[in-house]
């Protein structure tokens, strides 16, 4: 499994489609009062998006917008258009079922699909923290067939309101996030600094793959450096400059992410979880887990059981 897939495999992601928006110019909406990662697909029409404190960006049919950190933003047909809150347009609670939201002055029609995703913050990986406030993927150029197909499926499901729609959207939101994240990482320049750049760095990317392939192995800086053909000092310095922490710190963090996944998803007991991620001592594992995740592993496992009942 590649590093990005391995990371996403441990992310507990839940999602819902807020609804299909049918706006007539002039129109404007704000996401004030809505928390969590949000996304919009402009199914037809044109407009602008403005994040707090940022310059406005023009939008065209087929564009996808994703705010990974939940930044409040405004969508408008024109920058002078009056603004209402999304929450004022929702007939029922935003997560009960997809809604058709209507607003505007009666002019040209713009159609949008809007949704929200949430992560378990205790399991947030540094990769996700380094995503920008806005990911804007332009549609309509024929190079992103996945976006066109996903947009069509979301739009059709919202209109049909068939049985099982809520369950489908729960999963479709996660698929959309993976598609967007993959597209974003692939678009980065080769010299991009930070964790995202580390994935594309030949040596550090290889070291990350080694760690992810065998997190329980007793890795040392010397062994990792040797495996990727670098001196110890050069490897340690480059790893920290890109990833933001030392190789051993990252190894420990990743072990804790895997452990959280085993405890929650596989309902593995604490002792075998510790062994699976490379700890012979349950006490040492429990101390590290609480430091990185914020709660003891046994308590974390029980909380996961409660949420599935």
C-alpha positions, 0 to 999 in steps of 0.5 A: 500500500502506498503512503497516501493510501495507508494514511487515508486508511486510518482516517475516520471520515464521516460525511453528508450532502447538505443539499442541491442549491438552485440559485438565481442571480443575483445570489450570495450565500455564506457558510457562517454557522456550519462547521467541518470540512465543506465542499461545493460542486458548481454543476452549472453557472458561474460565480465567485468564492471569497474566504475570510481575508482572501481575494475573491476567485472566479468560478465556472461550471464544473469547478469543485471547491473544498475547504479542508479546515472548514474556513468560513466562505462566501459564494456569490453570482457577483461580488456585489450580490446580497448574502444570506446564510446557508443555514437560513435556507435549510428547511430541516436539519442539515444532516437529515437528508439532502435538501433543495435550497433556493435563493436569489433574485430571479435571474440566470440559474446556478446549480450547486451540490454542497456537502460537509465532511468531518474527521476524528480530530484525535487521528488527524495526520500531519498531511491533513494539517498541511492542506491549504484553506481552499482546494480549487479544482477546475472542471470542464477541461476534459482532463478530470473525468472522475470529477465529472462522474462524481458530480453527476452521481451526486446531482442525480442522487439529490434529485432522486431522493431514493432509499439508501441515499444517506448511506451512499452520501456517507461513503461518497463524501469519503471517496470525493475527499480521496479523489480531491487529495490525490489530484492536489498532491499530484499537482504539486511542484517537485520542489514543494516543501513540507509533508506533502513535498516529502511524499514526492521526494525520492529519498524521504518518500522512500523512507516514509514507505519503509516506515509505513510498510513495516511500522513495527520494525525497530527502525533506526535513523542509521538503518533508514538512511542506509536504505535510501542511500544517504548519510545519517546526518543528511538524511536526518536533516532533510527528513525533519525539514520536509516532514517537520519532525525527526524520523523517530518522532514520525515513526512513533506518531504513525505507530499511534495512528495505526494503533488507534485504527486497530483499537477502534476499527478492529476492536483489538485489545490493548496488549496485542495492539501494542505488539502489532505496532512494535511495543513489547511493553504495554505500559510503554505503549500506553504512555506513548498513545496517551501522549499522542492521541490524548487518551489512554488506549483502553479508554479510547477503545471503549469510546469506539465501542460506545459510538458503534452501539 
